[in-house]
């Protein structure tokens, strides 16, 4: 299958390209710069020069392919215009893909985000059948904006596109993770001298290894039915206290509760305050049963124990 991939030089992109190539697919990856082109070529893909701003270029690339995996985002708009502007631009990209792929039955696989029914008092893991729930600030605000993009992409199934969403949990971990939530928590712990967790730390995060995520994108491309959501969930829910204690054991710093009513979460966690208090467990049952996806890589706690998040010296 000839596959067009965006976001090939981000955290997940190189794993996705490598997995597709290993499975025998021919990959063309969007590359904005010479540096990006060289990197995707090293991974075994053909570099297709262009940008997310060039909708005609994206349509041409999609039309030339047998399927599209889209994991890139217009992050360039975030600082100047906010998350709603990012979402608006992404919607236009989805519509462009729709024009190129309408009536073909070709797959379009788009990255999404996992919300939580817990925000509505249900207190259970999110399933593939749950909508991405709207929210206010922080991560929830991001989900609200992403929901518009996901709905647009899934809606292309009505136009003859085999579109689907792979929802990614708050933590994607790997040996090459240098800017995700785990490095941020580790950096904050080193700065504060303690590994903090909110309240009793019982709230849970779902997580996935980047290699397992890549395998799910490939399976979704190859055989997922149209108009569906899939959960890239390796760990269904790990408490913040367990994560803090795992970081604590590697750094030799105490893991301590940060009471919201005493120390004020923003004072300790800064911009991470809205994230660390979330309870976002998620199920992968339907994804495993339907697509045959079985996470095979180390879970979050085992990956922390591997040591690559804590370089010597």
Secondary structure as the mmCIF struct_conf table of DSSP 4:
data_model
#
loop_
_struct_conf.conf_type_id
_struct_conf.id
_struct_conf.beg_label_comp_id
_struct_conf.beg_label_asym_id
_struct_conf.beg_label_seq_id
_struct_conf.end_label_comp_id
_struct_conf.end_label_asym_id
_struct_conf.end_label_seq_id
STRN STRN1 UNK A 2 UNK A 6
TURN_TY1_P TURN_TY1_P1 UNK A 8 UNK A 9
BEND BEND1 UNK A 10 UNK A 10
TURN_TY1_P TURN_TY1_P2 UNK A 11 UNK A 12
HELX_RH_AL_P HELX_RH_AL_P1 UNK A 13 UNK A 22
TURN_TY1_P TURN_TY1_P3 UNK A 23 UNK A 24
STRN STRN2 UNK A 26 UNK A 31
BEND BEND2 UNK A 32 UNK A 33
HELX_RH_AL_P HELX_RH_AL_P2 UNK A 34 UNK A 42
TURN_TY1_P TURN_TY1_P4 UNK A 43 UNK A 44
HELX_LH_PP_P HELX_LH_PP_P1 UNK A 45 UNK A 45
STRN STRN3 UNK A 46 UNK A 49
TURN_TY1_P TURN_TY1_P5 UNK A 52 UNK A 53
HELX_RH_AL_P HELX_RH_AL_P3 UNK A 55 UNK A 63
TURN_TY1_P TURN_TY1_P6 UNK A 64 UNK A 64
BEND BEND3 UNK A 65 UNK A 66
STRN STRN4 UNK A 67 UNK A 70
HELX_RH_3T_P HELX_RH_3T_P1 UNK A 75 UNK A 77
HELX_RH_AL_P HELX_RH_AL_P4 UNK A 78 UNK A 81
HELX_RH_AL_P HELX_RH_AL_P5 UNK A 83 UNK A 101
TURN_TY1_P TURN_TY1_P7 UNK A 102 UNK A 103
BEND BEND4 UNK A 104 UNK A 104
STRN STRN5 UNK A 107 UNK A 113
HELX_RH_3T_P HELX_RH_3T_P2 UNK A 117 UNK A 120
TURN_TY1_P TURN_TY1_P8 UNK A 121 UNK A 121
BEND BEND5 UNK A 124 UNK A 124
STRN STRN6 UNK A 126 UNK A 126
TURN_TY1_P TURN_TY1_P9 UNK A 128 UNK A 129
BEND BEND6 UNK A 130 UNK A 130
HELX_LH_PP_P HELX_LH_PP_P2 UNK A 131 UNK A 134
BEND BEND7 UNK A 136 UNK A 137
HELX_RH_AL_P HELX_RH_AL_P6 UNK A 138 UNK A 155
HELX_RH_3T_P HELX_RH_3T_P3 UNK A 156 UNK A 159
TURN_TY1_P TURN_TY1_P10 UNK A 160 UNK A 160
STRN STRN7 UNK A 162 UNK A 168
BEND BEND8 UNK A 170 UNK A 170
STRN STRN8 UNK A 171 UNK A 173
TURN_TY1_P TURN_TY1_P11 UNK A 175 UNK A 176
BEND BEND9 UNK A 178 UNK A 180
HELX_RH_AL_P HELX_RH_AL_P7 UNK A 181 UNK A 192
BEND BEND10 UNK A 193 UNK A 194
STRN STRN9 UNK A 195 UNK A 198
TURN_TY1_P TURN_TY1_P12 UNK A 199 UNK A 200
STRN STRN10 UNK A 204 UNK A 209
HELX_RH_AL_P HELX_RH_AL_P8 UNK A 210 UNK A 223
HELX_LH_PP_P HELX_LH_PP_P3 UNK A 224 UNK A 225
TURN_TY1_P TURN_TY1_P13 UNK A 226 UNK A 227
STRN STRN11 UNK A 228 UNK A 232
BEND BEND11 UNK A 234 UNK A 234
STRN STRN12 UNK A 235 UNK A 239
HELX_RH_AL_P HELX_RH_AL_P9 UNK A 240 UNK A 251
TURN_TY1_P TURN_TY1_P14 UNK A 252 UNK A 252
STRN STRN13 UNK A 255 UNK A 258
TURN_TY1_P TURN_TY1_P15 UNK A 260 UNK A 263
HELX_RH_AL_P HELX_RH_AL_P10 UNK A 265 UNK A 269
HELX_RH_3T_P HELX_RH_3T_P4 UNK A 270 UNK A 272
HELX_RH_AL_P HELX_RH_AL_P11 UNK A 273 UNK A 276
TURN_TY1_P TURN_TY1_P16 UNK A 277 UNK A 277
STRN STRN14 UNK A 280 UNK A 280
STRN STRN15 UNK A 282 UNK A 282
HELX_RH_AL_P HELX_RH_AL_P12 UNK A 285 UNK A 291
BEND BEND12 UNK A 297 UNK A 297
HELX_RH_AL_P HELX_RH_AL_P13 UNK A 300 UNK A 306
BEND BEND13 UNK A 307 UNK A 307
TURN_TY1_P TURN_TY1_P17 UNK A 308 UNK A 309
BEND BEND14 UNK A 310 UNK A 310
#
